[in-house]
Amino acid sequence: MTGIPDAWTLCASAFNWTPEVTAAHRPALDIVTGIVADGVADTIELEPGLLWRSFPAPQGGEVDEFRDAMDKAKGNVSIVGASLDDFLSATQRRSTQQRLDFLVPQLQAARRVGAAGVRLPIGQAGAELLGLVQPLLHELDLVLYEEIQGQQVPESPAMAPALNTIAGLADDHVRVLVDISMLMPSLPASYLEELRRGGVPGELVTRLADEWRNPATLDAVKALLQSGNVPPRVHTLFMNLVIRFGRSDVSDLRSILPLVGGFHLKFWDLDDTDGRVSQPLRDLGGLLGSTGFAGTLTSEWGGHEWLQDDPTDITRRHLDLAASALAAGALGDGAAD
Protein backbone atom coordinates (compact mmCIF):
# COMPACT_ATOMS: atom_id res chain seq x y z
CA MET A 1 0.00 0.00 0.00
CA THR A 2 1.35 3.40 -1.01
CA GLY A 3 1.69 5.69 1.99
CA ILE A 4 -0.23 8.87 2.67
CA PRO A 5 0.84 12.04 0.83
CA ASP A 6 4.01 13.70 2.10
CA ALA A 7 2.05 16.85 2.98
CA TRP A 8 0.01 14.93 5.56
CA THR A 9 1.58 14.46 9.00
CA LEU A 10 0.25 11.67 11.21
CA CYS A 11 0.44 12.53 14.91
CA ALA A 12 -0.65 11.11 18.26
CA SER A 13 -2.43 13.17 20.90
CA ALA A 14 -1.13 13.06 24.46
CA PHE A 15 -4.83 13.11 25.41
CA ASN A 16 -4.90 9.38 24.67
CA TRP A 17 -2.70 8.79 27.71
CA THR A 18 -4.99 10.65 30.15
CA PRO A 19 -5.67 7.53 32.26
CA GLU A 20 -1.93 6.91 32.76
CA VAL A 21 -1.25 10.54 33.63
CA THR A 22 -4.15 10.54 36.09
CA ALA A 23 -2.96 7.30 37.69
CA ALA A 24 0.43 8.99 38.25
CA HIS A 25 2.42 5.76 38.45
CA ARG A 26 5.03 7.52 36.31
CA PRO A 27 5.80 11.23 35.90
CA ALA A 28 3.66 12.90 33.25
CA LEU A 29 6.82 14.05 31.50
CA ASP A 30 7.98 10.45 31.05
CA ILE A 31 4.56 9.34 29.81
CA VAL A 32 4.24 12.09 27.22
CA THR A 33 7.80 11.93 25.90
CA GLY A 34 7.46 8.13 25.94
CA ILE A 35 4.98 8.43 23.06
CA VAL A 36 7.97 9.35 20.91
CA ALA A 37 10.57 7.22 22.71
CA ASP A 38 8.39 4.10 22.33
CA GLY A 39 8.02 4.71 18.60
CA VAL A 40 4.27 5.34 18.59
CA ALA A 41 4.65 8.65 16.74
CA ASP A 42 7.42 11.15 16.26
CA THR A 43 5.01 14.10 16.34
CA ILE A 44 2.55 14.65 19.17
CA GLU A 45 -0.26 17.01 20.02
CA LEU A 46 0.22 18.29 23.53
CA GLU A 47 -2.38 18.68 26.29
CA PRO A 48 -0.46 20.99 28.65
CA GLY A 49 -2.99 20.66 31.45
CA LEU A 50 -1.88 17.03 31.74
CA LEU A 51 1.80 17.94 31.75
CA TRP A 52 2.53 21.29 33.39
CA ARG A 53 1.40 22.02 36.92
CA SER A 54 1.84 25.74 36.21
CA PHE A 55 -0.65 25.68 33.30
CA PRO A 56 -2.39 27.92 32.14
CA ALA A 57 0.60 30.19 32.84
CA PRO A 58 3.39 27.70 32.04
CA GLN A 59 6.62 28.38 33.87
CA GLY A 60 9.86 28.39 31.93
CA GLY A 61 11.47 25.56 33.89
CA GLU A 62 8.66 23.11 33.17
CA VAL A 63 8.46 24.13 29.53
CA ASP A 64 12.20 23.87 28.97
CA GLU A 65 12.41 20.50 30.73
CA PHE A 66 9.79 19.12 28.37
CA ARG A 67 11.44 20.67 25.32
CA ASP A 68 14.81 19.19 26.26
CA ALA A 69 13.27 15.74 26.83
CA MET A 70 11.52 15.91 23.44
CA ASP A 71 14.76 16.97 21.76
CA LYS A 72 16.49 14.00 23.31
CA ALA A 73 13.74 11.68 22.04
CA LYS A 74 13.91 13.38 18.62
CA GLY A 75 10.22 14.27 18.76
CA ASN A 76 8.15 17.21 17.58
CA VAL A 77 5.06 19.03 18.85
CA SER A 78 2.34 19.81 16.35
CA ILE A 79 -0.37 21.64 18.31
CA VAL A 80 -0.73 22.68 21.94
CA GLY A 81 -4.22 22.61 23.43
CA ALA A 82 -4.81 26.11 24.78
CA SER A 83 -7.29 27.28 27.39
CA LEU A 84 -9.28 30.49 27.50
CA ASP A 85 -11.08 31.07 30.80
CA ASP A 86 -13.61 33.79 30.08
CA PHE A 87 -14.53 34.43 33.71
CA LEU A 88 -12.67 35.90 36.68
CA SER A 89 -15.42 34.64 38.99
CA ALA A 90 -18.86 33.09 38.76
CA THR A 91 -20.35 36.45 37.78
CA GLN A 92 -17.49 38.57 36.39
CA ARG A 93 -16.31 38.14 32.82
CA ARG A 94 -12.76 38.92 31.77
CA SER A 95 -12.29 41.95 29.57
CA THR A 96 -10.86 41.45 26.10
CA GLN A 97 -7.46 42.60 27.34
CA GLN A 98 -7.64 40.18 30.28
CA ARG A 99 -8.54 37.34 27.92
CA LEU A 100 -5.54 38.24 25.77
CA ASP A 101 -3.29 38.34 28.84
CA PHE A 102 -4.59 34.90 29.83
CA LEU A 103 -3.75 33.45 26.41
CA VAL A 104 -0.37 35.05 25.72
CA PRO A 105 1.74 32.93 28.15
CA GLN A 106 0.33 29.81 26.52
CA LEU A 107 1.30 31.04 23.05
CA GLN A 108 4.80 31.81 24.28
CA ALA A 109 5.12 28.36 25.84
CA ALA A 110 3.91 26.72 22.62
CA ARG A 111 6.58 28.54 20.66
CA ARG A 112 9.17 27.59 23.27
CA VAL A 113 8.52 23.88 22.73
CA GLY A 114 8.62 24.27 18.96
CA ALA A 115 4.91 23.76 18.34
CA ALA A 116 3.39 24.77 15.04
CA GLY A 117 0.12 25.95 16.59
CA VAL A 118 -2.35 26.13 19.44
CA ARG A 119 -5.97 25.01 19.62
CA LEU A 120 -9.19 26.54 20.99
CA PRO A 121 -12.87 25.61 20.58
CA ILE A 122 -14.40 27.27 17.55
CA GLY A 123 -15.86 30.68 18.22
CA GLN A 124 -14.54 31.04 21.76
CA ALA A 125 -11.93 33.66 20.95
CA GLY A 126 -14.24 35.88 18.92
CA ALA A 127 -13.39 38.45 16.27
CA GLU A 128 -12.04 41.12 18.61
CA LEU A 129 -9.58 38.86 20.40
CA LEU A 130 -8.48 37.24 17.14
CA GLY A 131 -7.66 40.64 15.76
CA LEU A 132 -5.55 41.46 18.81
CA VAL A 133 -3.71 38.14 18.83
CA GLN A 134 -2.91 38.05 15.11
CA PRO A 135 0.28 40.12 15.34
CA LEU A 136 1.64 37.83 18.06
CA LEU A 137 0.76 34.74 16.03
CA HIS A 138 2.81 36.16 13.18
CA GLU A 139 5.67 37.15 15.48
CA LEU A 140 5.81 33.66 17.04
CA ASP A 141 5.01 31.92 13.74
CA LEU A 142 2.11 30.03 15.31
CA VAL A 143 -1.23 28.97 13.89
CA LEU A 144 -4.35 29.35 16.04
CA TYR A 145 -6.70 26.47 15.25
CA GLU A 146 -10.38 26.71 16.10
CA GLU A 147 -11.85 23.22 16.53
CA ILE A 148 -15.20 21.99 15.26
CA GLN A 149 -16.42 18.59 16.45
CA GLY A 150 -19.24 16.23 17.35
CA GLN A 151 -22.73 17.60 16.73
CA GLN A 152 -21.43 20.85 15.25
CA VAL A 153 -22.24 21.21 11.55
CA PRO A 154 -20.39 23.63 9.24
CA GLU A 155 -23.52 24.76 7.41
CA SER A 156 -25.51 25.46 10.57
CA PRO A 157 -26.39 29.07 11.48
CA ALA A 158 -24.62 28.60 14.82
CA MET A 159 -21.29 28.01 13.06
CA ALA A 160 -21.59 30.87 10.58
CA PRO A 161 -20.22 33.75 12.72
CA ALA A 162 -17.01 31.96 13.69
CA LEU A 163 -16.38 30.48 10.25
CA ASN A 164 -17.10 33.80 8.55
CA THR A 165 -14.69 35.54 10.90
CA ILE A 166 -11.91 33.08 10.06
CA ALA A 167 -12.63 33.34 6.35
CA GLY A 168 -12.69 37.13 6.56
CA LEU A 169 -9.27 37.25 8.19
CA ALA A 170 -7.80 35.37 5.22
CA ASP A 171 -4.78 34.60 7.39
CA ASP A 172 -2.95 31.27 7.35
CA HIS A 173 -2.20 31.85 11.04
CA VAL A 174 -5.89 31.37 11.93
CA ARG A 175 -7.33 28.08 10.74
CA VAL A 176 -10.00 25.47 11.46
CA LEU A 177 -9.32 22.05 12.96
CA VAL A 178 -11.93 19.34 12.28
CA ASP A 179 -12.55 16.48 14.69
CA ILE A 180 -13.98 13.52 12.78
CA SER A 181 -16.25 12.72 15.70
CA MET A 182 -18.54 14.66 13.35
CA LEU A 183 -18.43 11.73 10.90
CA MET A 184 -19.85 8.74 12.74
CA PRO A 185 -21.84 6.34 10.55
CA SER A 186 -22.68 4.33 13.66
CA LEU A 187 -21.93 4.30 17.37
CA PRO A 188 -19.15 2.25 18.99
CA ALA A 189 -20.32 -1.17 20.12
CA SER A 190 -18.38 -0.83 23.37
CA TYR A 191 -20.19 2.43 24.14
CA LEU A 192 -23.62 0.94 23.47
CA GLU A 193 -22.81 -2.00 25.72
CA GLU A 194 -21.78 0.41 28.47
CA LEU A 195 -25.15 2.19 28.17
CA ARG A 196 -26.97 -1.14 28.26
CA ARG A 197 -25.10 -2.27 31.37
CA GLY A 198 -25.75 1.11 32.92
CA GLY A 199 -29.51 0.72 32.70
CA VAL A 200 -30.45 2.73 29.60
CA PRO A 201 -33.67 1.19 28.19
CA GLY A 202 -32.87 -1.62 25.78
CA GLU A 203 -35.29 -0.28 23.16
CA LEU A 204 -33.35 2.98 22.95
CA VAL A 205 -29.97 1.22 22.86
CA THR A 206 -31.19 -0.90 19.94
CA ARG A 207 -32.42 2.21 18.18
CA LEU A 208 -29.05 3.88 18.73
CA ALA A 209 -27.33 0.86 17.24
CA ASP A 210 -29.57 0.61 14.17
CA GLU A 211 -30.64 4.19 13.43
CA TRP A 212 -27.97 6.54 14.76
CA ARG A 213 -28.16 8.96 11.82
CA ASN A 214 -31.95 9.15 11.85
CA PRO A 215 -32.82 12.61 13.30
CA ALA A 216 -35.71 11.02 15.18
CA THR A 217 -33.20 8.97 17.17
CA LEU A 218 -31.66 12.14 18.59
CA ASP A 219 -35.16 13.31 19.49
CA ALA A 220 -35.60 10.10 21.49
CA VAL A 221 -32.27 10.73 23.26
CA LYS A 222 -33.35 14.23 24.23
CA ALA A 223 -36.74 12.98 25.38
CA LEU A 224 -35.09 10.55 27.81
CA LEU A 225 -32.87 13.35 29.11
CA GLN A 226 -35.81 15.66 29.63
CA SER A 227 -37.73 12.95 31.44
CA GLY A 228 -34.97 12.73 34.07
CA ASN A 229 -34.82 8.96 33.65
CA VAL A 230 -31.25 8.59 32.41
CA PRO A 231 -29.58 6.31 34.99
CA PRO A 232 -27.25 8.46 37.15
CA ARG A 233 -24.27 6.13 36.72
CA VAL A 234 -24.18 6.74 32.95
CA HIS A 235 -25.53 10.30 32.81
CA THR A 236 -22.20 11.87 31.84
CA LEU A 237 -21.55 9.12 29.32
CA PHE A 238 -25.04 9.56 27.88
CA MET A 239 -24.34 13.23 27.14
CA ASN A 240 -21.89 12.16 24.44
CA LEU A 241 -24.95 11.48 22.30
CA VAL A 242 -25.88 15.16 22.18
CA ILE A 243 -22.38 16.69 22.25
CA ARG A 244 -19.46 14.49 21.20
CA PHE A 245 -20.99 12.08 18.66
CA GLY A 246 -21.81 13.57 15.26
CA ARG A 247 -24.00 12.51 12.36
CA SER A 248 -22.47 14.44 9.46
CA ASP A 249 -21.06 13.12 6.20
CA VAL A 250 -17.60 13.88 4.84
CA SER A 251 -19.21 15.88 2.01
CA ASP A 252 -20.40 18.36 4.66
CA LEU A 253 -16.77 19.40 5.11
CA ARG A 254 -16.18 20.40 1.51
CA SER A 255 -17.38 23.99 1.96
CA ILE A 256 -14.89 24.73 4.77
CA LEU A 257 -11.86 22.82 3.48
CA PRO A 258 -10.04 25.99 2.34
CA LEU A 259 -10.04 27.05 6.01
CA VAL A 260 -8.92 23.71 7.47
CA GLY A 261 -5.35 23.05 8.57
CA GLY A 262 -5.71 19.91 10.65
CA PHE A 263 -7.87 16.98 11.70
CA HIS A 264 -8.41 15.01 14.87
CA LEU A 265 -8.88 11.40 13.85
CA LYS A 266 -11.15 10.75 16.81
CA PHE A 267 -11.82 7.11 17.59
CA TRP A 268 -13.50 5.36 20.50
CA ASP A 269 -12.61 1.71 20.04
CA LEU A 270 -11.21 -0.35 17.15
CA ASP A 271 -14.25 -2.50 16.42
CA ASP A 272 -14.42 -1.88 12.67
CA THR A 273 -17.62 -3.81 12.00
CA ASP A 274 -19.20 -2.46 8.80
CA GLY A 275 -16.30 -0.01 8.50
CA ARG A 276 -17.50 2.16 11.35
CA VAL A 277 -13.90 3.19 12.11
CA SER A 278 -12.18 2.87 8.73
CA GLN A 279 -14.86 4.11 6.32
CA PRO A 280 -14.90 7.73 7.56
CA LEU A 281 -11.10 7.69 7.25
CA ARG A 282 -11.25 6.38 3.68
CA ASP A 283 -13.86 8.97 2.82
CA LEU A 284 -11.72 11.68 4.37
CA GLY A 285 -8.64 10.47 2.53
CA GLY A 286 -10.56 10.68 -0.73
CA LEU A 287 -11.72 14.22 -0.04
CA LEU A 288 -8.32 15.47 1.07
CA GLY A 289 -6.47 13.68 -1.71
CA SER A 290 -8.60 15.48 -4.28
CA THR A 291 -8.16 18.94 -2.78
CA GLY A 292 -4.44 19.21 -2.06
CA PHE A 293 -4.73 19.29 1.71
CA ALA A 294 -1.57 19.86 3.74
CA GLY A 295 -1.59 19.57 7.51
CA THR A 296 -1.79 17.29 10.53
CA LEU A 297 -4.00 14.26 11.15
CA THR A 298 -3.92 13.32 14.81
CA SER A 299 -5.00 10.09 16.46
CA GLU A 300 -7.21 11.06 19.40
CA TRP A 301 -8.78 8.34 21.55
CA GLY A 302 -11.98 9.28 23.33
CA GLY A 303 -12.89 5.77 24.47
CA HIS A 304 -10.78 5.80 27.63
CA GLU A 305 -13.85 7.32 29.26
CA TRP A 306 -15.28 3.80 29.48
CA LEU A 307 -12.53 1.43 28.27
CA GLN A 308 -9.43 0.19 30.07
CA ASP A 309 -7.27 -0.52 27.00
CA ASP A 310 -3.58 0.27 27.00
CA PRO A 311 -3.14 3.74 25.41
CA THR A 312 0.15 2.90 23.73
CA ASP A 313 -1.17 -0.28 22.12
CA ILE A 314 -4.51 1.11 20.97
CA THR A 315 -2.97 4.32 19.61
CA ARG A 316 -0.31 2.38 17.71
CA ARG A 317 -2.97 0.13 16.17
CA HIS A 318 -5.21 3.08 15.34
CA LEU A 319 -2.39 4.92 13.57
CA ASP A 320 -1.71 1.82 11.47
CA LEU A 321 -5.38 1.54 10.55
CA ALA A 322 -5.64 5.28 9.85
CA ALA A 323 -2.58 5.32 7.59
CA SER A 324 -3.95 2.42 5.55
CA ALA A 325 -7.50 3.81 5.30
CA LEU A 326 -6.39 7.36 4.46
CA ALA A 327 -4.02 6.09 1.80
CA ALA A 328 -6.72 3.88 0.30
CA GLY A 329 -9.05 6.86 0.14
CA ALA A 330 -6.43 9.11 -1.41
CA LEU A 331 -5.89 6.48 -4.10
CA GLY A 332 -9.60 6.34 -4.86
CA ASP A 333 -10.38 3.05 -3.08
CA GLY A 334 -13.73 3.59 -1.38
CA ALA A 335 -13.48 7.38 -1.26
CA ALA A 336 -16.51 9.59 -1.13
CA ASP A 337 -17.38 11.87 -4.06
Residue pairs with C-beta under 8 A, 6 or more apart in sequence:
1 324
1 327
1 328
2 327
2 331
3 323
3 327
4 10
4 285
4 297
4 323
4 326
4 327
4 330
5 289
5 330
7 292
7 293
7 294
7 295
8 288
8 293
8 294
8 295
8 296
8 297
8 326
9 43
9 78
9 295
9 296
9 297
10 41
10 43
10 296
10 297
10 298
10 299
10 319
10 322
10 323
11 41
11 43
11 44
11 45
11 78
11 296
11 297
11 298
11 299
12 35
12 40
12 41
12 43
12 44
12 45
12 298
12 299
12 315
12 319
13 44
13 45
13 47
13 264
13 298
13 299
13 300
13 301
14 31
14 32
14 35
14 44
14 45
14 46
14 47
14 50
14 51
15 45
15 47
15 50
15 81
15 300
15 301
16 299
16 300
16 301
16 304
16 311
16 314
16 315
17 31
17 32
17 35
17 50
17 311
17 312
18 47
18 50
18 304
18 311
19 304
19 308
19 311
20 26
20 31
20 311
21 28
21 31
21 32
21 50
21 51
28 50
28 51
29 51
29 65
29 66
29 69
32 44
32 46
32 50
32 51
32 66
33 66
33 69
33 70
33 72
33 73
33 75
34 312
35 41
35 44
35 75
35 312
35 315
36 42
36 44
36 70
36 73
36 74
36 75
37 73
37 75
38 312
40 312
40 315
40 316
40 319
41 299
41 315
41 319
42 74
42 75
42 76
43 75
43 76
43 77
43 78
43 296
44 75
44 76
44 77
44 78
45 77
45 78
45 79
45 80
45 81
45 119
45 296
45 298
45 300
46 77
46 79
46 80
46 81
46 113
46 115
47 81
48 55
48 56
48 58
48 80
48 81
48 106
48 109
49 55
49 56
49 81
49 83
51 62
51 66
52 58
52 59
52 62
52 63
52 66
52 109
53 62
54 62
55 83
55 106
56 82
56 83
56 85
56 102
56 105
56 106
57 105
57 106
58 105
58 106
58 109
60 112
63 109
63 112
63 113
64 112
66 113
67 112
67 113
67 114
70 76
70 77
70 113
70 114
76 114
77 110
77 113
77 114
77 115
77 116
78 115
78 116
78 117
78 262
78 296
78 298
79 115
79 116
79 117
79 118
79 119
79 145
79 177
79 262
79 296
79 298
80 106
80 109
80 110
80 113
80 115
80 117
80 118
80 119
81 118
81 119
82 103
82 106
82 107
82 110
82 118
82 119
82 120
83 102
83 106
84 99
84 102
84 103
84 120
84 124
84 125
85 94
85 102
86 93
86 94
86 99
86 124
87 93
87 94
88 94
88 98
94 102
96 128
96 129
96 132
99 125
99 129
100 129
100 132
100 133
103 129
103 133
104 136
106 118
107 118
107 133
107 136
107 137
107 140
107 142
108 140
110 117
110 118
110 140
110 142
111 140
111 141
111 142
115 142
116 142
116 143
116 296
117 142
117 143
117 144
117 145
117 175
117 261
117 262
118 142
118 143
118 144
118 145
119 144
119 145
119 146
119 147
119 177
120 144
120 145
120 146
120 147
121 146
121 147
122 146
122 147
122 148
122 152
122 159
122 162
122 163
122 176
123 146
123 159
123 161
123 162
124 146
125 133
125 144
125 146
126 165
127 165
130 144
130 165
130 169
130 174
133 144
134 169
134 171
134 173
134 174
136 142
137 143
137 144
137 171
137 173
137 174
138 173
142 173
143 172
143 173
143 174
143 175
143 261
144 173
144 174
144 175
145 175
145 176
145 177
145 261
145 262
146 162
146 166
146 174
146 175
146 176
146 177
147 176
147 177
147 178
147 179
147 264
148 154
148 159
148 176
148 177
148 178
148 179
148 182
148 256
149 178
149 179
149 181
149 182
149 244
149 246
149 264
149 266
150 179
150 181
150 182
150 243
150 244
150 245
150 246
151 182
151 242
151 243
151 244
151 245
151 246
151 247
152 158
152 159
152 182
152 246
153 159
153 182
153 246
153 248
153 252
154 163
154 252
154 253
154 255
154 256
155 252
155 255
163 176
163 256
163 259
166 174
166 175
166 176
166 259
167 258
167 259
172 261
175 259
175 260
175 261
175 262
176 256
176 259
176 260
176 261
177 260
177 261
177 262
177 263
177 264
178 253
178 256
178 260
178 262
178 263
178 264
179 263
179 264
179 266
179 300
180 263
180 264
180 265
180 266
180 280
180 281
180 284
181 244
181 245
181 246
181 264
181 266
181 302
182 246
182 248
182 252
182 253
183 246
183 248
183 249
183 250
183 280
183 283
183 284
184 212
184 245
184 246
184 247
184 276
184 280
185 212
185 213
185 274
185 275
185 276
185 279
185 280
186 209
186 212
186 274
186 276
187 208
187 209
187 212
187 245
188 268
188 269
188 271
188 276
188 303
189 209
189 269
189 271
189 273
190 268
190 269
190 271
190 303
190 306
190 307
191 237
191 240
191 268
191 269
191 303
191 306
192 205
192 208
192 209
194 234
194 237
194 306
195 205
195 208
195 234
195 237
195 238
196 202
196 205
198 231
198 233
198 234
198 237
199 231
199 233
199 234
200 224
200 230
200 231
200 234
200 238
201 224
204 220
204 221
204 224
207 217
207 220
208 217
208 221
208 241
211 217
212 245
212 247
213 247
215 247
218 241
218 242
218 247
221 238
221 241
221 242
222 242
224 230
224 238
225 238
225 242
230 238
237 305
237 306
240 305
244 302
249 283
249 336
250 280
250 283
250 284
250 286
250 287
250 336
251 287
251 336
251 337
253 260
253 284
253 287
254 287
257 287
257 288
257 291
257 293
260 293
260 295
261 295
261 296
262 295
262 296
262 297
262 298
263 284
263 295
263 296
263 297
263 298
264 298
264 300
265 281
265 297
265 298
265 299
265 300
265 318
265 322
266 300
266 301
266 302
267 277
267 299
267 300
267 301
267 302
267 303
267 318
268 301
268 302
268 303
269 277
269 303
269 307
269 309
270 277
270 314
270 317
270 318
270 321
271 277
272 278
272 321
275 282
277 321
278 321
278 324
278 325
279 325
279 334
281 321
281 322
281 325
281 326
281 329
282 325
282 326
282 328
282 329
282 333
282 334
282 335
283 329
283 334
283 335
283 336
284 326
284 329
285 325
285 326
285 327
285 328
285 329
285 330
285 335
286 329
286 330
286 332
286 334
286 335
286 336
287 329
287 335
287 336
288 326
288 329
288 330
289 329
289 330
289 331
289 332
289 335
290 335
297 322
297 326
299 315
299 318
299 319
299 322
301 311
301 314
301 315
301 318
303 309
303 314
304 311
328 334
328 335
329 335
